[in-house]
Amino acid sequence: MVISAAGMAICLLCGGCKGQGAPDAERNMENENASEDEAIAETEDSSTVDYHTCLSGTVVDKALSEAEIDELFTAGPIPDEVFDRIDGISYVENDNIGREDLRYLRLLYYGFDDKTHVGELITNVAIADEILEIFQELYENQYPIEKMLLIDEYGGDDDLAVADNNTSCFNYRVVAGSTKLSRHALGMAIDINPFYNPYVTYPDGVKHSSPAGSEPYADRSAEFPYKIGGDGDLCLKLFDAHGFTWGGRWKSVQDYQHFQK
């Protein structure tokens, strides 16, 4: 059918042809409404995140008051849901340490991405408060830490955890290459930014750095980011002040990531 110019004008005046353009307008309005709904949902999601219970590694995307920061550094008995995650992995039945001797810590850390993250650790009850104090001061001074997951996220495999530069504490295991129980097994040792602060040994007189790929960071005369023990390093200063031993000062091997009591 052909509509004349006059007929078209009549259609427009009468609204008879408005159906040809209405769906597009309606779709545009629906899209705008959907976008507004999504924006509102995102805002609500952000404002309702519970940083006391969220997953480790979660980014805290709001400014925190001093009181809120204090509230997010906590230590307590290991909750059942956390114990279920570690039982049979980092924790096994043994004669040396029980669940009641350990504490579950929730804390904040300043990530390599310059953002605040939620972290978690399990430590011995004897050092839990000191670890909280140290890490709160590190956080407030924006000392960078890349990750802070329970080692159970790596199946309890220390090699995988350090290769991923994960900071962690408790893991019931022996010292690598020996039958001696590690201080990690008692929750009395912590490894911090381990990829950049490697474990250095000298088998057959040849220098070896672990994890693989960390060789450039075994040269402690070099300057590089995330180095523990450099000039004015706050991490070493704080652990020294609390009476921890730093593995970077050992003679036969050096464990630059490692602090213990």
N, C-alpha and C positions, 0 to 999 in steps of 0.2 A: 504494500500500500504506500502511495506517495502522499505526503502531507505538504500542502502549499505553505508558503511563508505566512500567509494570513492565518491558515489553520494552526500553524505552529504558535503564532502569537496568541491565538485564542486558547490553545492548550496551556500555554505558560500562564496566561491571566487566570484561567480557571483552575489551574493546578492539576490538570488532567494528565500531564506527563511527568509529574514529580517523582513517580516511582522509579524512573530511570536513574536518578541521582541519589535517592534516599539511602539505599543500602550502603553506599560508600560512606556517607555521612554517619550512618548508624555504626558502621564498623569502626570508623575513626573515634567516635565517642566511646565505644566499648573498649578500644585499645587504650585510650587515655584513662578511663576508669580503672582498667586492669593495672596500668602502670602505677597509678596512685595507690591502689590496693597493695601492690607488691612493695612499694616504698614504705607504706605504713607497716606492713608485715615485717620488713627488714628492720625497721626502727624498733618495733615491739620485740623481735627476736633478740636484738642487740641489748635491749634494756632489761630483758628477763633472763639472761644467762646467769646461772649461779656459779660463780667462780670458786665456791667452796667445794663443788662436786663435779665440775666439768672435767673433760679429759685433759690429761697432761699434754702440754704443747699448745693448748688453746690460747689465742691472742686476746689480751684484755684491751678492748677497743674503746675504752673511756678513761678519762682522767680520774685518778684515785686520790682521795684525801689521805692524810697521814693516818687517820683512824682506820680507813678501809685497808690500807697497806698492812697495818699491824694485824688486822683481823684475818688477812690472807697468809700469814705465817703461823702455822699451827702444827702441833705435835700431839699425838695421842695413841692409845692402843690400836693395833691393826684391826680395822673393821672386817666383818665377815666377808663382805663382797671383795675386799682387797686381798684377804687371805686366800680366798678361792682362786684368785689370779696367780698367786705365788706358790701355793701348795704343790709340792712335787716338782717344782722348777728351781727357783732360787732358795726355797725353803724345803728342807726334808727333815724327817724325824731324826734326831741325833741326841747325843749325850752332852753336848757342849753349850747349846743355846736353845731356848724355847721361844715360842711366840710372845710370851709375856715379857721377855727380855728385850723386845724390839719395839720401836715406835714408828708410826707412819706419819711422815711430814708432808704438808702441803705448803708450797711457797711460791714466790715469784722470781723470775729471772729476766735479765735484759738480753734479748736475743741478738744474734749476728745481724738480724734484719732491723735493728734499732727499735724493736717493739717489745712491749711487756708480755710475757708468757706465764702460764701456770705450769709449775713443775711438781714432781713428787719424788720422795726419797724414802727409803727405809733404813733406819740407823739403830744402833744400840741405844737403849734408854739412857746410858751413862753420858752420851755425847749429844743427845737430841737437841737440848736447849742451846748448846754451843754452836751446833751446825745452823740452827735457825738464826742465831745472832750474827754469825759470820755471813750467811747468805743474804740476810736483810741488808747488811752494810754493803755487800757487793752490789746488790740490786739498786740501792739508793745512790750508789756512785756510778751506775750504768756500766758495771764490769761485764763484758760480754761472755755469755755462755750459750752454746748452740742448742743443746738439747738436754732434757732432764727427765728421762723415762725410766721406769723400773726396768731392770735388766731382763725381767720376764718377757718383755716385748720382743726380746731377741732370743727367746727360748733358753735364757740363762747362759747363753754363749758369750763369754767375755770378749773373744776375738771379734765377733760381729759387732758388739756394742762399741768397742774402742775404735774400730774401723769407721763406724758411723759417727764418731766424735760425741758419744753420749756420756753425760756425767751421771754417775751412779755410785751407790754405796754397798748395800748388803747383797751378798751372793754366797751361799754356802758352798765353798769350793776350796781346793788346795792351791798353793802357790804354783804357778806355771812351771812345769819341768821338775816338780818335786812331789813328795808325799806329805809335806808340811801344810798344816791348815793355814789358810790366808787370814789376815785380819779382816778382810771383807766378809769372811764366814761368820764373824762375830758382830758384824755391823760397826766395826771400829775403824774402818778405812774408807776413803772416798777418792775416786778418780775424777779429775776435772779437765774438760776439753782434751781428752786423751790423744786424739790424732795429732794435735799440735804440740803435745808434751809426752813424747813416746817413752816406752820402756826399752832401755838400752842394755844389751848384754854383750859379752865378749867370748863366745864359744871358740875355742882353739885360737884365741888371741885376735880374732877378727870381729870388728864392731858390727853388731846387728841391731836393727831398730824395728820395734813392733808397735803398731800394726804396719803391714806392708804399705808402702807409699809415704811413710812418715820420715824417711831418711833425711830429707832436707832440714827437718826440725830437730834432729838429733845433734846438730851442730849448734850448741848453745852460745857460741861466740857471735852467731849471726843475729840480726834483728829482724823480727817478723811479728805479725799480729798474734794475739792469744797466747803469748809466751809467758809461762809461769817462771818467776825468778829473775825477770829482767829488772832494770833499774827502776826502783820505786814501785814494784809490782804489789798491788794492794792485796791480792789473794795470798801470796806468801806472807806478807806482813801480818795479816789477820790470823792465819793458821799458826804462825810462830807465836803470836801474842796469846793464843789459847793453849799453847804447849803441845801442839801436834808435831810429829816428826815428818819431814819432807823427804820423799824418796830421791829427790834430785841431789841430795847431799851424800847419798850412800857411796861407798868406795868401789866395791866389786861389781856392782851393777848400778844403773841410775834409772829411777822410775819418776820421771818429771811430772807426771799427772797425779801422783799418789801422795795423800796425807793420811797419817794413822796415829792412833794412840794405843 
